[in-house]
Amino acid sequence: MAPYVANRYAVMMMKRGTPDVEILRPFIDLKRHGKEGKQGIDIKRYSELQAKNVPWNRREHIANQAAAYYMLERGDTAQFLVEWLKNCGKMDANLQQLEHLINLRTLHFRQRTDEQNKKYEAARTAVLEMSDENKAILYTEVEEWHMRHVAPYWVSQMQDDNPKKWYLKGLLAAFDHEKLGDLVVSPYDAGADSKTAKADTTFYKWSEEKAAEYQYSENPAMVKAYNDYMARLLKYQQEHDGLNPPMEPVGGAAKVAADGKPAARNDSLMHVLTTKFKGIPQYLGYFQHCFDLEAPGRKFWRFYHREEGVSEDMRKKHGYRLKERPIYREMFEQMKRRDDAIPVTLPDEKKEEDKPADAPQGDATGAAADNSAAADGGTAKADAPETNDKETKQ
């Protein structure tokens, strides 16, 4: 394989999330580490296989090999290669970003000296400034920074067609699983549950029993549904000279077929919605949409199955089941409709404990990210910045 082709292939594999350090290994001579010119960087050797001189230790090859090692969580080897280029005066802005990413990841889990702490803080600042997406990833993943309360805002700013957004939404929902409880959907927002029927848009007055059930529920979603209902009830009364709307029919809000005739109904719409999603954690809906959006490599699918943010107890109690995918997808549609109706604002970043980001102890979660970072196994992963230059940009 020609060096140019190998380099392009190595970059392609990294973009797919499957880095392979064996691709460029034949074109890098580690024995010449630290040397420059004819003895180190950009040297040529005669290849009997190709019957010509083949470039060795190209700057692009070494830089992309460092990025591949970083993505494989082999930070020491990645740093070794970056230092090689650094000592030879071959650094640029992209390699500087990669060095910050390496420092953030490798130093996060260590008891740091004063000098290392300076490097860590510089790396943290630089990585967060690289993109708003990094803020979303790191504020979600790195609990030790005490910034998780601002993560929902930055996650909400990501594009809807980005699978990372929904993976992070899934993580946030997993962290708050007990607080969120079961998904509760208002019949006024639910929409049709089939292609041939549509939801009755008539506003009905709830029974006293139903109103009390929602008002005093410990489920925040049910309390919100009650508050929404009361606001709508007050508006209705103001617009109709104090009159109440019609009582909700026994069995729930009626549905009508597309031709306006009553449609067959086995149970109330609210009962169907609440029982359909009962006992299914909301994070599975977000994760499912992430899986539906991702590329054929299915890296987020792999990430989920070793995700530390979803405990083993949660997996045993609420395991992901392939046969339930239609339910997860329907859950997501209802949750997105709910989320879109609630604007997310940026809270005070100093609202939580104002503690320094000390080095974590034991198995604490921490990470690094970049312009194209993705979550992986409880640690925010980064597809390293493109360090290849002209050779792979043609």
C-alpha positions in Angstrom: 0.0 0.0 0.0 1.3 3.4 -0.9 2.0 5.8 2.1 -0.5 8.3 0.7 -3.2 5.7 0.5 -2.4 4.4 3.9 -2.7 7.8 5.4 -6.0 8.5 3.8 -7.3 5.1 5.0 -6.1 5.8 8.6 -7.9 9.1 8.6 -11.1 7.5 7.3 -11.0 4.8 10.0 -10.6 7.5 12.7 -13.6 9.4 11.3 -15.6 6.2 11.6 -14.6 5.9 15.2 -12.5 2.7 14.6 -8.9 3.9 14.7 -6.2 1.4 13.8 -2.6 2.1 14.6 -1.4 -0.8 12.4 -2.2 1.1 9.2 0.6 3.6 9.5 3.0 1.6 11.7 5.1 0.4 8.7 5.9 4.0 7.7 7.1 5.1 11.2 10.5 4.3 12.6 10.4 4.9 16.3 14.1 4.4 16.6 14.6 7.8 15.0 12.5 9.6 17.6 13.7 13.0 18.4 15.7 13.4 15.2 15.0 15.7 12.3 15.7 16.0 8.6 17.4 13.1 6.9 17.8 11.2 10.2 14.3 11.6 11.6 11.3 13.4 10.0 10.5 13.1 6.3 13.2 10.5 5.3 13.0 8.1 2.4 14.0 4.5 2.2 14.3 2.1 -0.7 11.5 -0.5 -0.7 12.2 -3.8 -2.5 8.5 -4.5 -2.5 7.7 -1.3 -4.4 11.1 -0.9 -6.1 11.4 2.7 -5.2 12.1 5.1 -2.4 9.2 5.3 0.1 8.8 8.2 2.5 9.2 7.4 6.2 8.3 9.4 9.3 6.2 11.9 7.4 4.9 14.6 9.7 1.3 13.8 8.7 1.8 10.1 9.4 3.2 10.7 12.9 0.5 13.3 13.7 -2.3 11.0 12.6 -0.7 8.0 14.4 -0.7 10.2 17.6 -4.4 11.0 17.1 -5.2 7.3 16.6 -3.4 6.3 19.9 -5.3 9.1 21.6 -8.6 7.8 20.4 -7.6 4.3 21.7 -7.0 5.8 25.1 -3.2 5.2 24.9 -2.3 8.7 26.0 1.3 8.1 26.8 2.1 6.8 23.3 0.2 9.7 21.8 2.1 12.2 23.9 5.4 10.5 22.9 4.7 11.1 19.2 3.5 14.7 19.8 6.7 15.4 21.8 8.7 14.0 18.8 7.1 16.5 16.4 7.3 19.3 19.0 11.0 18.8 19.5 11.5 18.9 15.8 9.6 22.2 15.4 6.7 20.6 13.6 3.8 21.7 15.8 0.8 23.6 14.5 -2.6 24.7 15.9 -4.2 21.3 15.3 -1.4 19.4 17.1 -1.6 22.0 19.9 -5.3 21.1 20.3 -4.4 17.4 20.3 -1.8 18.0 23.1 -4.4 19.8 25.2 -6.8 16.9 24.7 -4.1 14.4 25.7 -3.2 16.4 28.8 -6.8 16.8 29.9 -7.4 13.1 29.7 -4.2 11.8 31.1 -3.9 14.3 34.0 -7.5 14.2 35.0 -7.1 10.8 36.8 -3.8 11.6 38.5 -2.8 13.2 41.7 -1.2 16.3 40.1 1.9 18.3 41.0 1.6 22.1 40.8 3.2 22.0 37.3 0.8 19.3 36.1 -2.1 21.2 37.6 -1.2 24.2 35.5 -1.1 22.0 32.4 -4.4 20.5 33.3 -6.2 23.8 33.9 -4.7 25.2 30.6 -6.0 22.1 28.8 -9.4 22.3 30.4 -9.8 26.0 29.3 -8.5 25.3 25.8 -10.7 22.2 25.2 -13.9 24.0 26.5 -13.0 27.0 24.2 -12.7 24.7 21.1 -16.5 24.3 20.8 -19.8 24.6 22.6 -20.2 20.9 21.9 -17.3 20.2 24.2 -19.1 22.1 26.9 -22.1 19.9 26.5 -20.0 16.7 26.6 -17.7 17.6 29.5 -20.2 19.3 31.7 -22.4 16.2 31.3 -19.7 13.7 31.9 -17.2 15.2 34.4 -19.0 15.3 37.7 -15.9 16.6 39.5 -16.3 19.9 37.9 -19.7 20.5 39.5 -21.1 21.9 36.3 -23.7 19.3 35.4 -26.5 21.8 36.2 -25.5 23.8 33.0 -25.1 20.7 30.8 -28.8 20.6 29.7 -28.5 24.1 28.1 -25.4 23.3 26.1 -26.8 19.9 25.1 -30.0 21.7 23.9 -27.9 23.9 21.6 -26.7 20.9 19.6 -28.2 20.1 16.2 -31.1 17.6 16.3 -29.5 15.5 13.6 -26.4 15.0 15.8 -26.6 11.5 17.5 -24.3 12.8 20.2 -27.0 15.2 21.4 -29.4 12.4 22.1 -26.7 10.2 23.7 -26.0 13.0 26.1 -29.7 13.6 26.7 -29.9 9.9 27.5 -27.1 10.2 30.0 -28.7 13.2 31.8 -32.0 11.3 32.0 -30.2 8.3 33.4 -28.5 10.4 36.1 -32.0 11.7 37.1 -33.9 8.5 36.4 -35.4 8.2 39.9 -36.5 11.9 39.9 -38.0 11.7 36.4 -40.1 8.7 37.0 -42.5 7.3 34.3 -43.3 9.3 31.2 -46.7 11.0 31.5 -48.2 12.4 28.3 -51.1 14.8 28.3 -53.9 13.7 25.9 -54.0 17.3 24.6 -50.4 17.0 23.3 -50.3 13.3 22.5 -51.5 13.5 18.9 -52.8 10.5 17.0 -51.8 7.0 17.9 -52.5 5.6 14.5 -52.4 6.6 10.9 -56.2 6.5 10.5 -57.3 8.4 13.6 -56.5 11.7 15.2 -56.7 13.0 18.7 -59.9 14.8 19.8 -58.9 18.4 20.2 -61.8 19.3 22.4 -60.8 20.7 25.8 -62.6 18.7 28.6 -62.9 19.4 32.3 -61.3 16.7 34.4 -63.2 14.9 37.1 -62.4 15.8 40.7 -60.7 12.5 41.3 -58.4 12.9 38.3 -57.5 16.5 39.2 -56.6 15.4 42.7 -54.6 12.5 41.5 -52.5 14.8 39.3 -52.3 17.7 41.7 -50.9 15.7 44.6 -48.8 13.2 42.6 -45.1 12.8 43.5 -44.3 12.6 39.8 -43.1 16.0 38.6 -44.5 15.3 35.1 -48.0 14.7 36.4 -47.8 17.9 38.5 -46.8 19.8 35.4 -49.7 18.3 33.5 -52.0 19.4 36.2 -50.6 23.0 36.2 -50.9 23.1 32.4 -54.5 21.9 32.7 -55.4 24.5 35.3 -53.9 27.3 33.2 -55.9 26.1 30.2 -59.0 25.8 32.3 -58.7 29.4 33.5 -58.2 30.6 30.0 -61.3 28.7 28.8 -63.4 30.2 31.6 -62.2 33.7 30.7 -63.1 33.2 27.1 -66.5 31.7 27.8 -67.9 34.1 30.5 -67.0 31.8 33.4 -68.5 28.7 31.9 -66.7 25.4 32.3 -65.8 23.1 29.4 -67.7 19.9 28.9 -66.8 17.0 31.2 -64.3 14.5 29.9 -66.1 11.4 28.7 -65.9 8.3 30.7 -62.9 6.4 29.3 -61.0 9.6 28.4 -60.8 12.1 25.6 -62.8 10.9 22.7 -61.1 10.3 19.3 -62.6 10.8 15.9 -61.6 9.2 12.6 -60.4 11.2 9.7 -63.9 11.4 8.2 -65.2 12.9 11.4 -67.1 9.9 12.7 -66.4 8.4 16.1 -63.5 5.9 16.1 -63.5 2.7 18.0 -61.8 3.0 21.4 -60.9 0.2 23.8 -59.8 2.5 26.6 -59.1 6.1 27.5 -56.2 7.8 25.6 -54.6 8.8 28.9 -54.8 5.2 30.2 -53.2 3.9 27.0 -50.4 6.4 27.1 -49.6 6.0 30.8 -49.7 2.2 30.7 -47.8 1.9 27.4 -44.7 3.7 28.9 -45.1 2.5 32.5 -41.9 1.2 34.0 -39.8 2.2 30.9 -37.0 4.7 31.8 -37.0 7.8 29.7 -33.3 7.5 28.9 -34.0 4.5 26.7 -36.1 6.8 24.4 -33.2 9.2 24.0 -30.7 6.4 23.4 -32.9 4.8 20.9 -33.1 8.0 18.8 -29.3 8.2 19.0 -29.0 4.7 17.7 -31.4 5.4 14.9 -29.4 8.4 13.7 -25.9 7.0 14.0 -23.8 5.9 11.1 -23.4 2.2 10.2 -20.4 1.8 12.5 -22.8 1.8 15.5 -20.3 3.2 17.9 -22.9 4.7 20.2 -24.6 1.3 20.4 -21.2 -0.1 21.6 -20.7 2.9 24.0 -24.1 2.3 25.6 -23.3 -1.3 26.5 -20.3 -0.2 28.6 -21.7 3.2 29.7 -20.9 3.8 33.4 -23.7 6.4 33.6 -26.2 3.5 33.4 -25.5 1.3 36.4 -25.7 -2.5 36.4 -28.7 -2.4 38.7 -30.5 -0.1 36.1 -29.6 -2.5 33.3 -30.9 -5.5 35.2 -34.2 -3.7 36.1 -34.6 -1.9 32.8 -32.7 -3.8 30.1 -32.7 -2.6 26.6 -34.9 -5.0 24.5 -34.8 -5.0 20.7 -38.5 -6.0 20.6 -39.3 -2.8 22.5 -37.7 -0.5 20.0 -41.1 0.8 18.6 -42.1 1.8 22.1 -38.8 3.6 22.7 -39.2 5.5 19.4 -42.8 6.5 20.4 -41.5 7.6 23.8 -38.9 9.8 22.1 -41.5 11.5 20.0 -43.6 12.3 23.0 -40.5 13.5 25.0 -39.2 15.7 22.2 -42.7 17.3 21.9 -42.6 17.9 25.7 -39.0 19.2 25.7 -39.5 21.5 22.7 -42.3 23.2 24.6 -40.1 24.1 27.5 -37.3 26.7 26.7 -33.9 25.8 28.3 -32.0 28.8 29.7 -28.4 29.0 30.8 -28.3 28.9 34.6 -25.7 30.6 36.7 -22.6 28.6 36.3 -21.7 29.2 39.9 -25.0 28.0 41.2 -23.6 24.6 42.4 -20.8 24.1 44.8 -17.9 26.4 43.9 -15.2 23.8 44.3 -12.0 23.5 42.4 -11.7 20.6 40.0 -9.4 18.4 42.1 -8.0 15.2 40.7 -10.7 12.5 41.2 -10.1 9.5 43.4 -10.6 5.9 42.4 -12.9 5.2 39.5 -14.2 8.7 39.0 -15.4 9.6 35.6 -13.5 12.2 33.6 -12.6 13.0 30.0 -11.5 15.0 27.1 -13.4 16.1 24.1 -12.9 18.1 20.9 -14.8 19.5 18.0 -16.2 16.1 17.2 -16.2 14.4 20.6 -18.5 11.5 21.4 -19.4 9.9 24.7 -17.9 6.5 25.5 -18.2 4.3 28.5 -18.7 7.0 31.0 -15.8 9.0 29.6 -16.3 11.7 27.0 -14.3 10.5 24.0 -12.8 12.6 21.2 -12.2 11.9 17.6 -8.9 13.9 17.6 -8.7 17.0 15.5 -7.5 16.6 12.0 -3.7 16.8 12.2 -3.1 15.7 8.6 -2.3 18.5 6.2 -2.2 18.7 2.4 -1.7 15.0 1.9 -5.1 14.1 3.2 -7.0 17.2 2.2 -6.7 16.7 -1.6 
